[in-house]
Amino acid sequence: MISIPILLIMTLLGSVGAVFFKQISTALSAKNTKMAIIYLIGGGSFYGISALLNVYVLTLLPYSVVFPLTSITYVWTLLFGYFLLKEKVTVKQMIGCALIIIGCFIIANS
């Protein structure tokens, strides 16, 4: 069942790309266009690799399974927001991510 680890990597890379895109706004606020371009290239690269993995996973699993499991990206995003970007995480966000994880387990095991 190699498809699930690849799907997890796909969602992780998509979330990393989003962190890079968030950093673009910080760089532009500081009027650092060189770093903004670097973040744009990095974020686009991570998103691109994630998209290619998505296409590959769709050859292994049905769309009705793959698409709901991409919601794992929200879990990665919450973790990156908290640990890397020092954003506040609310109880509602944690409950939402817990429900996503539970739903993914249900879908993956059906």
Secondary structure as the mmCIF struct_conf table of DSSP 4:
data_model
#
loop_
_struct_conf.conf_type_id
_struct_conf.id
_struct_conf.beg_label_comp_id
_struct_conf.beg_label_asym_id
_struct_conf.beg_label_seq_id
_struct_conf.end_label_comp_id
_struct_conf.end_label_asym_id
_struct_conf.end_label_seq_id
TURN_TY1_P TURN_TY1_P1 ILE A 2 ILE A 2
HELX_RH_AL_P HELX_RH_AL_P1 SER A 3 SER A 29
TURN_TY1_P TURN_TY1_P2 ALA A 30 LYS A 31
HELX_RH_AL_P HELX_RH_AL_P2 THR A 33 LEU A 60
BEND BEND1 LEU A 61 LEU A 61
HELX_RH_AL_P HELX_RH_AL_P3 TYR A 63 LEU A 69
TURN_TY1_P TURN_TY1_P3 THR A 70 SER A 71
HELX_RH_AL_P HELX_RH_AL_P4 ILE A 72 PHE A 83
TURN_TY1_P TURN_TY1_P4 LEU A 84 LEU A 84
BEND BEND2 LEU A 85 LEU A 85
HELX_RH_AL_P HELX_RH_AL_P5 VAL A 91 ALA A 108
TURN_TY1_P TURN_TY1_P5 ASN A 109 ASN A 109
#
